[in-house]
Amino acid sequence: MATLFDQIPTRKALCKIAGDFHLRGWMAGTAGNLSARSSNNADCFWITASGLPKGQLEISDFISINIENCEISHRFHDNHKPSAETSIHQIIYQLLPDTKACFHVHSVDSCLTANRFDANQTAIPLPAIEMIKGLDIWEEEPKVDLPLFDNFLDVPEIAEQIRRRFDSNPPELPALMIRNHGITVWGTSIQQAYNRLEILEFIMSYLARQT
């Protein structure tokens, strides 16, 4: 059944979500990016243009990207460039074809949590708290890890690290963490991706407050 953000046009929904996340401090300034598969062309996804304030997005502030080759298929303004993290979104859509939306945010709590783990650690163990059910984990006392990746200035290098790991070891969770950067979450609908990001940010805040 369609839910709130799935009942309105894709880019309008993404604008509303960006404004919401901006107010929560998860997309400060121009940080972060949102994407969703095009409802008219499943081979493309809409993603936020680079360098735009996420609290003030308009429906023309998105660029359509081809999933196969990452080329621009449509944009409303010639001076708009795709988000720096476009290659990460592309990898998620390629490897996980049921994905309809992918959100990447920069929050203080997620960075604080990731920094508790040394450079050799490739995952963050998540606590077996009730909220983890929001990530479709229904086991008693589950042992679930959030994949953790190193940050690089060259974002396609991050995307390639994700591709190599997920090709051989598909993720248990619909999410990943980039050290000193932020979380990325995806879902089979815009609403599901939104819900999952809220849940994971709650868990990050829980972990960040532990001593």
C-alpha positions in Angstrom: 0.0 0.0 0.0 1.3 3.5 -0.9 2.3 5.6 2.0 2.8 9.4 2.5 5.9 10.0 0.5 4.9 7.5 -2.1 1.6 9.3 -2.8 3.3 12.4 -4.2 5.6 13.0 -7.2 9.1 11.7 -6.7 11.0 15.0 -6.8 8.5 16.8 -4.6 8.8 14.0 -2.1 12.6 14.3 -2.1 12.3 18.1 -1.6 10.1 17.5 1.5 12.5 14.9 2.9 15.5 17.1 2.3 13.8 19.9 4.2 13.0 17.5 7.0 16.5 16.1 7.3 18.0 19.6 7.1 15.9 20.7 10.1 17.1 17.7 12.1 20.8 18.6 11.4 21.4 15.6 9.2 21.8 17.6 6.0 23.5 20.9 7.1 24.2 23.4 4.4 24.8 21.6 1.1 25.8 18.3 2.7 24.1 15.0 1.9 22.2 13.7 -1.1 18.9 12.0 -1.9 18.0 9.9 -4.9 15.0 7.9 -6.1 14.5 5.7 -9.2 12.5 7.5 -11.9 8.8 6.5 -12.0 8.9 7.0 -15.8 12.2 5.3 -16.6 13.4 2.5 -14.3 16.8 2.7 -15.9 17.4 6.2 -14.4 17.4 7.8 -11.0 16.9 11.4 -9.8 19.6 12.7 -7.5 20.1 16.1 -5.9 22.4 18.5 -7.8 25.7 19.3 -6.2 26.3 22.3 -3.9 22.7 23.2 -3.3 21.3 24.0 0.2 19.3 21.0 1.2 16.7 23.1 3.2 15.7 25.0 0.1 15.5 22.5 -2.7 13.0 22.8 -5.6 11.8 20.1 -7.9 14.1 21.4 -10.7 17.2 20.9 -8.4 17.5 17.2 -9.4 19.4 15.5 -12.2 18.4 12.3 -13.9 21.3 9.7 -14.0 21.5 6.6 -16.1 22.0 3.6 -13.8 24.1 1.6 -16.2 26.7 4.2 -17.2 26.2 7.1 -14.7 25.7 9.6 -17.5 23.3 12.5 -17.2 20.0 11.8 -19.0 18.2 15.0 -18.0 18.7 18.2 -16.0 16.7 21.4 -15.7 19.7 23.8 -15.4 22.8 23.5 -17.5 25.1 24.7 -14.7 23.8 21.9 -12.3 26.2 19.1 -11.7 25.4 15.7 -10.1 26.1 15.2 -6.4 29.6 14.1 -5.6 28.2 10.8 -4.2 26.4 9.9 -7.4 28.6 6.9 -8.0 27.7 5.5 -4.6 24.0 5.7 -5.4 24.6 4.2 -8.8 26.4 1.1 -7.2 23.4 0.6 -4.9 20.9 0.7 -7.7 23.1 -1.7 -9.8 23.8 -4.2 -7.1 20.4 -4.1 -5.4 17.8 -3.8 -8.3 14.8 -3.7 -6.0 16.1 -0.4 -4.6 13.7 2.5 -5.4 15.3 5.2 -3.1 18.7 5.8 -1.6 19.5 8.5 1.0 22.9 9.7 2.3 23.1 12.1 5.2 25.9 13.6 7.4 25.0 13.5 11.1 27.2 14.2 14.1 26.1 11.1 16.0 26.9 8.7 13.1 30.4 10.2 12.8 31.0 10.0 16.5 29.8 6.4 16.6 32.1 5.3 13.7 35.1 7.0 15.2 34.9 4.6 18.2 36.1 1.8 16.0 39.7 1.5 14.9 40.9 1.8 11.3 41.0 -2.0 10.8 37.3 -2.5 11.7 35.0 -3.0 8.7 31.6 -3.1 10.5 29.8 -1.5 13.5 28.0 -4.0 15.7 24.4 -2.8 16.3 22.7 -3.1 19.6 19.8 -5.6 20.0 17.4 -2.8 20.9 13.7 -2.7 19.9 14.2 -0.1 17.2 16.3 -2.5 15.1 13.0 -4.1 14.0 12.6 -1.0 11.8 15.4 -2.4 9.7 13.5 -5.6 9.2 15.6 -7.5 11.8 13.1 -9.7 13.7 15.4 -12.2 15.6 15.7 -12.5 19.4 18.9 -10.8 20.5 20.1 -10.3 16.9 23.8 -9.9 16.1 23.8 -7.5 13.1 26.7 -5.4 11.7 26.5 -2.2 9.8 29.1 -2.2 7.0 31.8 0.4 7.6 33.9 1.9 4.8 36.9 4.3 4.8 36.4 7.8 3.5 38.3 9.0 0.4 38.3 12.4 -1.3 37.9 10.5 -4.5 34.3 9.3 -4.0 34.3 6.8 -6.9 37.0 5.0 -4.9 34.5 4.6 -2.0 31.9 3.4 -4.5 34.4 0.8 -5.8 35.1 -0.4 -2.3 31.4 -0.9 -1.8 31.0 -2.7 -5.1 33.9 -5.1 -4.3 32.6 -6.0 -0.8 28.9 -6.3 -1.6 29.6 -8.3 -4.8 31.2 -11.0 -2.6 29.2 -10.4 0.6 25.7 -9.0 0.2 24.8 -6.7 3.1 22.5 -8.0 5.9 21.2 -4.4 6.4 19.9 -1.9 3.9 22.5 0.5 5.0 26.2 1.4 5.2 28.4 3.8 7.1 31.4 5.8 5.7 33.9 6.8 8.4 34.0 10.5 9.2 31.3 11.0 6.6 27.8 9.6 7.2 25.3 6.9 6.6 23.6 5.7 3.4 20.3 3.9 3.6 18.1 2.4 0.8 14.6 0.9 0.4 12.1 -0.5 -2.0 10.1 2.7 -1.8 10.8 6.4 -0.8 8.8 5.9 2.4 10.7 2.8 3.4 14.0 4.5 2.8 12.9 7.5 4.9 11.7 5.2 7.7 14.9 3.2 7.7 17.1 6.3 7.8 15.1 7.6 10.9 15.6 4.2 12.6 19.3 4.0 11.9 19.9 7.6 13.0 18.1 6.7 16.3 20.5 3.7 16.7 23.5 5.9 15.9 22.4 8.4 18.6 22.0 5.5 21.0 25.5 4.3 20.4 27.0 7.8 20.5 25.6 8.3 23.9 27.1 5.2 25.4 30.2 5.6 27.6 
